[in-house]
Amino acid sequence: MAKQFDKIETPHRTFIEAQHLFFVGSAAPTGRVNISPKGMDSLRVLSHNRIIWRNLTGSGNETAGHLKQSNRMTVMWCGFEKRPMILRAYGSARTLHRRDPEFDELNALFPEIVSARQIYDMHVDMVQTSCGYAVPFYDFVEDRDTLAKWAEDRGPEGIQTYWEDRNQHTIDGMPTDILGDPDDT
């Protein structure tokens, strides 16, 4: 029942843009596989083979550490409404930090938020759709504002401190380069 495509076609893009939630999967060659839910208007389809998504400051920073070692990424959406479908985009990605030249241009495609931490620029080499018949129905009520309020309360300096204290390494101890690559200093 699964179908594979070599690009994001117009119906796929329409489905993606209607979703309020997506999941990101990444893994380094060793250590834990990470699957993370994302929301808050943080993803854009830029072309048939390019997705960007903005990562906000949170408790972990797994994706940045994983991509430093292996650039594989999977992004998944589920249709929780009437139309059952699961859509996965497979490909490779790179991490853009605030200090990188392209960050500001891509970050401008999203609503302003102080906690923007990285942008992931993903080249999609395969899209797969599957039925989603076992995915339950859920109704979207609204986005949570908890993370935005948390970040606003801390301000840019507090976010920087949080990165220093909590976001420099993955749970497996891999560096995330949130404060810069130590080898570049």
C-alpha positions in Angstrom: 0.0 0.0 0.0 3.0 2.3 0.4 3.9 4.4 -2.7 7.3 6.0 -3.3 8.2 9.2 -5.1 11.4 11.0 -6.0 10.1 14.4 -5.0 7.5 16.3 -3.0 4.5 16.5 -5.4 1.8 19.1 -5.2 -0.7 16.8 -3.2 2.1 16.0 -0.8 2.9 19.7 -0.2 -0.8 20.4 0.3 -1.0 17.6 2.9 2.3 18.8 4.6 1.2 22.4 4.8 -2.2 21.4 6.4 -0.5 19.6 9.3 0.1 21.1 12.7 2.6 18.5 13.9 5.5 16.6 12.3 8.1 14.2 13.6 11.8 14.3 12.9 14.1 11.3 13.1 17.9 11.3 13.2 20.7 9.1 14.3 24.5 9.1 14.5 26.3 5.9 13.6 26.3 4.9 17.2 24.1 5.8 20.2 20.4 6.4 20.4 18.0 7.1 17.6 16.0 10.3 18.2 12.4 11.0 17.2 11.1 14.4 18.1 7.7 16.0 17.6 7.6 19.5 16.2 5.0 22.2 15.8 4.6 26.0 16.1 4.7 26.9 12.4 8.3 25.7 12.1 8.5 24.0 8.6 8.6 25.3 5.0 8.6 23.3 1.8 10.9 25.4 -0.4 10.8 23.2 -3.5 10.1 19.6 -4.7 13.2 18.4 -3.0 13.9 20.9 -0.2 12.4 21.3 3.2 13.6 23.6 6.0 12.5 23.5 9.6 13.4 25.7 12.4 14.4 24.2 15.7 13.5 26.0 18.9 15.4 25.9 22.1 14.4 22.9 24.2 15.6 20.4 26.7 17.6 18.4 24.2 19.7 19.1 21.0 20.0 15.7 19.5 19.5 16.5 15.8 22.4 18.9 15.7 24.7 16.3 17.3 23.6 13.5 15.0 23.9 15.5 11.8 27.5 16.4 12.8 28.2 12.7 12.4 25.7 11.5 9.8 23.5 13.8 7.8 20.5 11.3 7.4 17.1 12.7 8.4 13.5 11.5 8.1 10.5 13.8 8.6 7.0 12.3 9.1 3.5 13.6 9.1 0.3 11.8 10.1 -3.2 12.7 9.0 -5.2 12.8 12.2 -8.3 14.2 10.5 -10.6 12.6 8.1 -8.1 11.6 5.4 -5.9 8.8 6.7 -2.3 9.1 5.5 1.3 8.9 6.7 3.9 10.8 4.7 7.6 10.5 5.2 10.3 12.5 3.6 13.8 10.9 3.5 17.0 12.6 2.8 20.1 14.4 4.0 20.2 17.6 6.0 22.6 20.2 7.3 22.5 22.3 10.4 22.5 26.1 10.2 23.2 27.9 13.5 22.5 31.6 14.2 26.1 32.4 13.4 25.9 31.0 9.8 25.4 33.4 6.9 22.2 31.7 5.6 20.4 31.6 9.0 18.9 35.1 9.0 17.5 34.8 5.5 15.8 31.4 6.2 14.8 32.4 9.7 12.9 35.4 8.2 10.5 32.8 6.6 9.1 32.1 10.0 7.4 34.2 12.7 9.9 35.9 15.1 10.7 34.0 18.3 13.7 34.5 20.6 14.2 30.8 21.1 15.1 30.0 17.4 18.2 27.7 17.8 19.0 26.1 14.4 17.5 25.7 11.0 17.7 22.3 9.3 18.0 22.4 5.5 17.0 19.1 4.1 17.4 17.7 0.7 14.6 15.2 0.1 15.6 12.2 -2.1 12.5 10.1 -1.5 8.9 10.6 -0.3 6.8 7.7 0.8 3.1 7.7 1.5 1.2 4.9 3.3 -2.3 4.4 4.4 -2.4 5.6 8.0 -5.6 3.5 8.6 -4.6 2.7 12.2 -3.7 6.4 13.1 -6.5 7.6 15.4 -8.6 10.7 14.9 -7.4 13.8 16.8 -8.7 17.3 16.6 -6.3 20.2 16.6 -7.4 22.7 19.3 -4.5 25.3 19.2 -0.8 25.6 19.5 0.7 25.7 23.0 2.3 29.0 23.9 4.3 27.5 26.8 7.7 27.4 24.9 7.3 31.0 23.6 6.5 32.3 27.0 9.3 30.4 28.6 11.8 31.9 26.0 10.4 35.4 26.3 10.8 35.3 30.1 14.5 34.4 29.7 15.3 36.7 26.9 18.3 36.3 24.6 20.8 36.2 27.4 18.9 33.6 29.3 18.6 31.5 26.1 22.3 31.7 25.6 22.9 30.6 29.2 20.5 27.7 28.6 22.5 26.7 25.5 25.7 26.8 27.5 24.2 24.7 30.3 21.9 22.3 28.5 22.4 22.2 24.7 26.1 21.6 24.0 25.9 17.8 23.9 23.5 15.1 23.0 22.3 12.6 25.6 25.1 10.3 24.3 27.7 13.1 24.8 28.1 14.1 21.2 28.9 17.8 20.6 26.2 19.9 19.0 28.3 23.0 18.2 25.5 25.3 19.5 28.2 27.7 20.7 30.6 27.1 17.7 32.8 24.3 16.7 35.6 23.9 19.4 38.0 22.9 16.6 37.5 26.3 14.8 38.8 28.3 17.8 
